[in-house]
Amino acid sequence: MNRMNQCFPSAHDHSGSQHNFEAARVFIVNSDEKAQSSLCRMIASAGWRTQSYFSAESFLDKFDPTHPGCLLLDNHVSEMGGLSLQQRLRDRNSLTPILFTSSQGTVPEAVEAIHGGAVNFFTWPLQKPLLIKGIRESIEKSQYLREDKKKREEITIRMMRLTPREREVMALVLKGRPNKLIASDLDISIKTVEIHRGQVMRKLQVRTQADLIHLAFSYPSEMEH
C-alpha cells in the first residue's frame, strides 16, 4: 500500500496549541492498519495533526523535511524496516526526531535505535500519557533544532561579509587584546582598529564585546568560517 492517511485534532481540544505546536505534525509509519488508526486517534485527541504511511518507502517519497514535527516509526514496518529508515534519514541530516514503536522489539534493536538518535522506543501496548509526553518532547526538540539551524546559517552568512582584516581584528578582540595592542600587532592605527571593530559589530549584529564573545562561544564553528 502506498497511500497516506491524515487525522485532524478535535476542534475543542487545544492542548497542542497551548504549546505553540499548531503547525507541527506527527508522521506515523506503520504497516498495521489497526495500529495506525489507533495511533492516529490517540494523537489527534491530544491536539496534533497526523500523516500516516504504510511503508517506509511511501513516507520517504512524500516526506517534507522542512515541516516541523516528529516521526512515530514502527520498528518492523514493511519492506525497508524502521532501523533502515532511521539510517536513511540520518544520512539526509534530517532534523525530525524519531520515536520507535514495536510489538516485538528486542533489547538490541531498542539499543540500536536509541544509539542512532531515537528519542524513545515504546512497546505495545502503548501507555498514552508516556507516548504523548514523548511526542511533546520530540516536537519541542524539532522546533529547537530548526531554530538552531536557522541561527547557524544566519551567523555563517554574517561571517562571510567580514573582510580578511576585520576577521583579524575580531580574532584579537576575542583574545581580549585592547585596541592599542591590536593596532601594534597589525601595524595599523588605533583609529583604523576602531573602524574595523565597528564594522565587525555591525555585520555580526552584536552591540557589545560581551555579545561578541557570547556569539563566538555559542557558535564556534560558524564563527570560524
N, C-alpha and C positions, 0 to 999 in steps of 0.2 A: 504494500500500500504506500502511496506517495502523496496522500492528501494531508492537509493541515487543518486542525480544528482550533477554534478560539472560544474562550469563555470570558464573560464580562462580569465585573463586580456588581453586586446588588446596588440599586440606586440609593437605598437607605443606609448602606454601610460606608463609613468614611474613615475606617481605620488606616487605609493606605494613604489617603490624602493628609491625614494628621501628621504624617512623617514626610510629606512632600514627595511621595512616591507615585504621583498620578501618572507620570509618563513611563514609569518602569513596567517591564513585563517579565513574567516568569515563563521561560521556554521549557516545555516538557517534551522529553524524548523517551517514549516508552512504547514497546510493541504490543503490550497487552491493552486491549480496548477498555476493559473494565477498570483496570488500574489507572489508565489515563483519564477516564471520566471521573473517577473518584478524586484524583489529584486536582483535576480542573475545578470541581465543585468546592473542594476544600479551600483551595487558594482564592477562588472568586469570592467565597464567603468572607474572606479576610480583607477584601478590598482591592485585590490586584487582578489585572487582566492577564490572561494566559494565551500562549500559542503552542499547540501540541503537534507532535510529529510521531509517525510510527516507525521511522528508521533514522539512523544517523545520517545517511546519505541525503534524505529529503530535507533534513534540518540544515545540513551544510549548503545545499542548493539555494535555500531561501533565507538563510541567516544574515541579518544585518548587524555587523559588529559594532556599529556606531550607536545602536539603540541600547539605552541603559536597562539593566535588569540582571537576571541570573538564570542559570540553566539547571533544571531538575532532571538528572540523567539516570536512566536505568542501566545498571551495570551490564545486563545481558540483552541489551537492545539488539534487534535483528541485524544480520549482516556484519557490519563493522565492529560492533561491540563498544561498550562505554569507555573502557580504558583507551582503546584506539582513537575514539573520537576526542577524548581529552588530549591525547598527544597531538592530534591534528590541529586542535585549537591552540595548543601551546606553541606549535610551530608557526602559527599565524600571529603570535603575540596577542592573542585575544585577551581583552580586559574583562570578559564576562565570567564572574565567579561560578563555580560548579558545585552542586550538591548531588551526591550519588544516592540512589535508592536501589535496593536489591531484595529479592525474595529468597535468594540462595547464594548470597555473597559469602566469601571466605575471608578469614583474617588476613591472609597475604594480599588478597585483592583490595581490601579496605586500606591496608598499609600502603600499597602501591598508589591508590587513588589519592590518599592524603599527602604522600610524598610528592605526588605530581601536582599538588597545589589545590586539591579539592577542599572546600570549606568544611564539609562533613560527609559522613557515609551513614545513611539511615537504612535500617532493615524493616521489612514488613513483619507484622502490622505496624503501620506508622502511628506515632503519637502526634496528634495535630498541634498541640502547643509547642512541642520541640521543633516540628517542621516549620511552623510559622515563624518562630524565633530565628531559625536558621535562614529562612528566606529574607526576613527583615535585615539581618546582619549582612547577608550577601548583597542585597540591594544597596545598603549603605556603603559597602566596600566597592561596589560597582561605580557608584557616584563619586566616591573619593578618588578612585583610580583614574576616572575620566577627567576630573578636575585637575588632578596632579599632572596628567599627561599634557593637558592644555597649558598649564602653567609652565611646564618644562619647555614646551615648544615655543611659548612666548619669550622665555628667557634666552633661548638659543637664537631667536631672531634678533633680539635686542643686542646680544653679544656680537652678532655679525655686523652690526652697524658701527662698532668701535674701530678706530684706526689702529694700526700697529703701535703707534706712540701712546695712544690712550690706554691700550692694554698694558703697556709697560708701566705707565703711571698707576693704573689701577692695581697691578700686582704689588707695587711698592707701598701703596696706601694700605693694602690688605696686610702687609707685613708690619704695619704700624709706623712707617717712616714719615717724619714730618716733611712739609713742603721744602724746607731749606735743604734737607739731605737728599730728597728726591731730585731737586734741581742739580745738586752736586753730582749725584750718581749718573744722571742722564746728560750732564753738561748743557743744561738749558737754564733759563732764568726762572726765578720764583713765580713771576707773573705768568709765564708760559705754563708752569706746573698748575697754577690755579685755574687757568683756562681749560687745560686738559681734564682736570678733576671735575670741573663744572660740566664738561661735555659727557664725561663718564656717568655722572649722577643723572643728567638729563636723559641720556639714551637708555640707561638701565631703569629709569623711572623710580629712583630712590631719593630720599630727601636728606638723609644724614649718613655719616660714616658708619654709624651703628647699623643702619638699614642695609648698607652695602655689605658689611661683614656678615650680617644675618643671611642675606641672599647667597653669599658665597658658601656659607656653612650649610645651608639647606639644600643647595643645588650645585655641588662641587663639579660634577661632570659637565653640566651645561655651561658653567662659568669658565670652563677651560676651552670651549670652542673658539 
